[in-house]
Amino acid sequence: MIDRQSLLAAGIVCATLAVCGVRGEEPERAPSEELRLYLQGRYVYERQCLDCHGERGRGDGPWSEGLTSRPRNFRSGVFKFRTTPFGKLPVKADLERTIRAGISGTAMPTFTNLGNQDLEAVIYYITRLSRAWKDESLRAEPVQLPTTLPDWFAHQEEKEKHVERGSALFGASCALCHGEGGHGDGPAAGGLVDFWGHAVSPAALSTEHHKGGDSPFDLYRTIATGLNGTPMMGYADILGKEQIWDLVAWIESIEGTAPGEPN
């Protein structure tokens, strides 16, 4: 049962933050609908997210202690997994994907059974936890990402040529952090910190599962847009599409290998 004080406080928050939200994706809503979404989103958050992300969304919930990958601090307005350019806020579909799919190798589980209304409400609530969502300079349209694989992906002999190119490109552009074999053990790996001041390790790309997703399209997206709040920058404006696909092909070729094994 929601008491009158909580209802009033939520109403004030909704009125104050009504201009927040995910770029171009929130329809005009009556104040009563804003309030309903906020309260429903808070209800879902407190039952599904609070233990890790904390009561106020600062990533300091009671289960956060001891986790290698820290829960997201929603107050900062910094989100790693997006289709938008590096440094920009995600769009609604990005948040939906992360919540539904979870993040491999972390305590962030999948929420495939969360109803669509609850999903919409909790995203609404999360985007009210940071003032970053009111900053128009942080909003951007998604990067144009491919929806089909290059033809050569289906022809092993031709694909091997791209794997070789990807290997050379990786050595020149990525090995400093990720290591020559993609095991996350490059010479710069030991001194990296994230936006929040926590020590971070480069991804071991040789693992079978990746935080941003395992498909070639997921790998392409991560390389193109980078991971906000980490030293992993976006390469959409630095590398050509073919070069990114070459890197994807090489990463797929080393999945499941261990340090010291030939790639």
Beta strands, then each sheet from edge to edge (+ up, - down):
end
